[in-house]
Structures are given as structure tokens and as C-alpha cells.
Amino acid sequence: MAQTDKADENDRGGFSQDLERGPGPDVLNNRLSTGSALSGIGSAISSSDSSIMGDPDQQPDTGEEWGPQHPCYPHLNPHVPVDSPEYVNTRIIRIRRDWLLEGDLAPTFSNLYPEILDPAGLNEQEFRRIIEKLNGELVPTFSPYNWRNILDGVLGLATGWLWDDFGFTAAKIRLRNLEKWIEQWNSNMEKTFSADENTIPPKIVPLRRTGYMTLDIQIPDPEIAPAPPSTPGASRQGYTAEQADNVV
């Protein structure tokens, strides 16, 4: 038996009977590390031409790159017919939702002032007054924790939703008053700019047209070149004035 155990120990390549000590030094020396065995392959991401590394000429995204996501970007006006003069002479500045105020409980809009509105006739003070008015009305209107909304839900359930169909709920009343306020604001701006026939006054698009997802403000076309199309491998150094004219 002793000779058999010794033979088995030799067949195992010199492993010690003491498992806590691990394999002997002769076994470790005969093993090849994975790194040395694959040293001829090289690293897949060390090459500058690797797609994982990205474009070396590409600048880091600072969040202020000119394009549709920029706060001052003039969008085409989707609220007028494409064959109308307003479609050619006006653009839309979109004010995005501010999800940090109420989350998804109520639509609220960002008070970040797009400076492109200043030459259009809407200064920062008036802009912030508009945002404060809209957010102040929309939060209690859509909040499910408002006591009047809870009462309207109970009355609607008790009357088979006839309370809602007749428009007696506070949410519908508030929204109708808010739309009237927007119409009145647009009317006042038209009266203010009525002296100059060549000037198009700023206009707030009704929130129902945007589904309360954005606040669209119509302004005269600032005649700013759109964002140039990005091409793979091209450096982002911007277009010259002649190239921008060609894009338009």
C-alpha cells in the first residue's frame, strides 16, 4: 500500500499530501500564466484605431452643443400649416419640463431663460413671471393629493362620472382659466407690437397642443443656421459661414 500511495503521489505531478500548503514549487514553475501565453495577441483597446476608444478628435460633450437639445435652438413651427407665411417667418423655442419640482405628479416647466427670447421681445423678468404663473396653476390642478381633486374623484364616482362630464371638476375649471390667461397674454403682446407692422410679437402656444410636455413660444425667425449634420470621423470644429449657408 505504501508503494501504491507513493506512485499515486508522483502521478499527481508532485502535489504535497498537505492540502493547505498547496502545490509544490516544481508544479508552479511548469505552469504558464495566461498573460504570458497570450502576450503575442496584445491588448484589444490599446490601439488608437479601436472603436472602443472612440474618435480621438471628438471633444467631450458639455451639454451646450448647438442642436435641437439646446435651450435657444429655434425649431420649425409645427403649430401652423406648412404653406402659411407663419411657417416660414416664425420659429418655436421649446421650454422643457422640470421634473425636479413635482416629478410626474404635475407638469412643471424649467425657468432657465433662453436668451434668444430677448431680441424677440420677451425679457427675462416677464419670462419668469410666465413660468411662475403656469407652474403655480398646474401643480394644484394635477396633483392627486389636492383635497379638491380627491373630492371631485369621490363625486365623480358617486354620480357615474357625470360630475366630470359636466365640467364641474376643479381641474377642468383651472385649465380653462389658464388657457384664457394665455390667450389674454397673447392679445396683450399683439397690442404692444401693433405699432410696428413688420414685427411679429412673441406668442405662447396653448399647452393642450403640446400635451403639457413642453412650453412652446413662437418668435420671429432669428435666421440662425441649423445644426450641421455630423459625419463619422469628422472633427467637431464647426462650419464656416459659407458652409452654414450651404446647409440652409
N, C-alpha and C positions, 0 to 999 in steps of 0.2 A: 504493500500500500504506500509506503514511503517513497518508493521509486516512481510509482504512478503519479502521486501528487507533485513530485518534482518535475516530472515530464509535462504535466498539465501547466505548471507554472512557467516553464520555458516556452510552451506553445502560446501562452498569452502574451509573449513579447516582453517578458521581464517585469511584469507588474508585481508589486510587492503584496504580500499577504495582508499587510496592514492597510486597509482601505482609506483610513484617514490621512495617510501620508501621500496618497496619490501615486501616479506612475513614476517610475524611476527616471533618472536623468538621461539614460540611453534612449528611452522611448521619446522623450521630449525633443531630443536633438534630431531624431529621424522624422519628426513631423514637419510639414511645410505649412507655413502660415498662409492664410487666404490672401492677405495683402501682397506677399512676395510672389505667390503663384499667379496673381492677376496683375502684376506690376507692368507687364507689357501692354495691357489694354489701355491704361491711362484713365483719367477722370473724364466723365461724360459732360461735366458742367464747367470744366476749367477752360474750355476753348471759348474764344471771344465770338466765334461764329455760331455758338449753340443757341437754339431758340429759347432755352430756359433762361439764359442770361438776359434776353431781350435786346432791344436796339440800344447800342451804346450811345448813339447821338440823341436818344429820346430824353427830354427833360422831365423831371418829376412833376406829377400833377399837383398843382397848388390849389385846385378848386376854383380858380378865377380865369380859366381858359375861355377864350371867346367862343361862344357857341350857344345852342338853344337852352343850355342849363344856366347861362349867365343871367343875373337879375336884370341887366339892361338890354338884353337881346330883343330886338324888335321882330316879333312873329308876324306872319301873314294873317290878315284878318279873316277868320273863318265864320264870323257872325254876319257877314254881308254877302250878297250874290257876287260871284266871281266876275261877272260882266258889268258890275256897277263901278262908278267912279271912286266910291269909298274903298273898294278893294285895292285900287292902285295907289290912292293917296293917303291911306291910313295904315297903321300898324298896331299891334297889340303887345302891351307889356304885361307879363303874367306875374302876379304876386302869388307865391306858393303858400301852401298850408304850413302852419306852425304846429307840429304835433307835440311839442313840449308843453304847451299850455293846458290842453284838456285831453290830449291823446285822441282816441277815436270816439269820445263821448259827444263832442260837439265840434263843428268846423270852425277853426280859428286861423287867421292869416298872419303872415310874418310882417313885422313893422320895419323890416330892412328897406330903407329908402333907395329906390333906383334913381340915380342922379340924372338919367336921361329924361325924367319927367319934368325937371326944372325948366329947360327951354320950351317944353310943350305947354307950360302954363300952370303946372301943378307943383307948388313948392312943398318943402319938407313938412312944414307945420300943418298945412292942410291935409297932406297925405296921412300923417299920424292921427289927425282928428278923424279921418275916414276909417282907418283901421280900428281905432278905439271905439267908434260908433258901431261898426259891424261886429267886432268881437263881443262887445257888451250886449248886443241883442241876440247873437247866435248862441252864446253859451247857455243862458236860461231857456232859450227856445228848444234846444235839442237835448239838454241834459236830462237823463232819465231819473235823476234824483230830485228834480224840481217838484215841489209839492203840487203845483197846478198841473203838471204833466201826469203825476200819479192820479190826481183826482179826475182828470179827463179820461185816463185809461179805465178807471172804475165806471164812470158814467157811460163811456162807450160800450163797455161790456154789458152794462145793465140795460142799455137801450138797443142792443143789437147793432152797435156801431152807427146808429142814426145820428148820434151826437157828433161824430166825426164827419159824416156825410153832409150835415147841415152847416159845417164850418164853425162850430161853436168852440172848438178847442183853442186853447191859448197859443199853441204853436202856429196854427194857421193864421190866427189874427196877427201875431207878431210878424210873421213872414210877409203878410200883405202890407203891413205898415212899413216894413223895411224896404220893400220894393217901391212903395210910394215915396219913401225918403230918397232912394236912389234916383227915381225919375225927377224929383224936385231938384236934386243936386245937379243933374244933367241940364235941366231947364235953366237954372241959375248961371251955369257956365256958358250956355248959349247966349244968354242975355249979356253976359260980361264981354264976350268976344264978338258980339253982333256988330260993333262999330267997324271992325276990320273984316271985310268980306273975304279976304284971301287967307285968313287964319282959321284953322279947324280947331274947335275947342276940345279939350280932353273929355272923355265920356266913360262912365262906369258901365260895363256890360252887366245886365241883370244876372244875379247869382244862379238863378234857375237854369240859365243857358249853359253854365259851366258845371252844373251839378254840385255846386258848393265845394269843388275841388281846387279851384284857382279863382283869384280875383283878377279879371281881365280889364285893363284900362286901355281905351282906344286913344291914340295920339296921332298927330300928323306924321307922315313918313319922314324919319330923320335922314333917309338916304345914306344909310350905313351899309357897307358891303357885307354880305353874309359870310359865315364861317367857311374858309376854304376846305375842300374835301381832302381828307388825309389819305396819303398813299403809302404802302408798305415800304419801309426802308428809307423814307424821306425824312430829313431833319426838320424839326419844327422851328423854323426861323421866321415864319410869317411871309405873306405875299407882299410884293411891291404894289404901288398904286396902280401901275399898268396891269399887273396880273389880277388885281381885285376888280378892275373894270371889266376885264375879260370874263371873270366869273359871273358878274352881274349880267 
